[in-house]
């Protein structure tokens, strides 16, 4: 009689697991739900100060201010992860990999010469070798609120060999101030219940 370790025995005998050659779709799903968001948050926390320092220096070069948000909370990540899983256009797990805004900031460009100041911020962002632009959405052109340049960037920290996709928004000062009001409303709308507010 073969002796099977208790942990392996419980995994292989469970009716909930669809085991095939030692692999399990349910196990991968649970890792994606429970472990990967925590891991992504932990990595984001490790590189946060370096990210903040880098985007501050880029903003300074373009004469913009910068607002760096705290690392996204794991509960919010899980909500986003679930939304990605529910999206039928996205069928390639792990769905945590679609979360690209655990680190995020906004370049706040002066109102005077708004288009020139936003252009300078864009140029400085493109000139920084540790930030590689992956995607740009011009929300002003699309007339999507908040009007900004919404950029997904690959950030290459010096402290480790891993890279992470981050979100950088470029806005003029007036739009940024209006967005703060809108964001409060957005938080109310997206909350699943009153306790979550």
Rosetta blueprint (number, residue, H / E / L):
1 X L
2 X L
3 X L
4 X L
5 X L
6 X H
7 X H
8 X H
9 X H
10 X H
11 X H
12 X H
13 X H
14 X L
15 X L
16 X L
17 X L
18 X L
19 X E
20 X E
21 X L
22 X L
23 X E
24 X E
25 X H
26 X H
27 X H
28 X H
29 X H
30 X H
31 X H
32 X H
33 X H
34 X H
35 X H
36 X H
37 X H
38 X H
39 X H
40 X H
41 X H
42 X H
43 X H
44 X H
45 X H
46 X H
47 X H
48 X H
49 X H
50 X H
51 X H
52 X H
53 X H
54 X H
55 X H
56 X H
57 X H
58 X H
59 X H
60 X H
61 X H
62 X L
63 X L
64 X L
65 X E
66 X E
67 X E
68 X E
69 X L
70 X L
71 X L
72 X L
73 X L
74 X H
75 X H
76 X H
77 X H
78 X H
79 X H
80 X H
81 X H
82 X H
83 X H
84 X H
85 X H
86 X H
87 X L
88 X L
89 X L
90 X L
91 X L
92 X L
93 X L
94 X L
95 X H
96 X H
97 X H
98 X H
99 X L
100 X L
101 X L
102 X L
103 X L
104 X E
105 X E
106 X E
107 X E
108 X E
109 X E
110 X L
111 X L
112 X L
113 X L
114 X H
115 X H
116 X H
117 X H
118 X H
119 X H
120 X H
121 X H
122 X H
123 X H
124 X H
125 X H
126 X H
127 X H
128 X L
129 X L
130 X L
131 X E
132 X E
133 X E
134 X E
135 X E
136 X E
137 X E
138 X E
139 X L
140 X L
141 X L
142 X L
143 X L
144 X L
145 X L
146 X L
147 X L
148 X L
149 X E
150 X E
151 X E
152 X E
153 X E
154 X E
155 X E
156 X E
157 X L
158 X L
159 X L
160 X L
161 X L
162 X L
163 X E
164 X E
165 X E
166 X E
167 X E
168 X E
169 X E
170 X E
171 X E
172 X E
173 X H
174 X H
175 X H
176 X H
177 X H
178 X H
179 X H
180 X H
181 X H
182 X H
183 X H
184 X H
185 X H
186 X H
187 X H
188 X H
189 X H
190 X H
191 X L
192 X L
193 X L
194 X H
195 X H
196 X H
197 X L
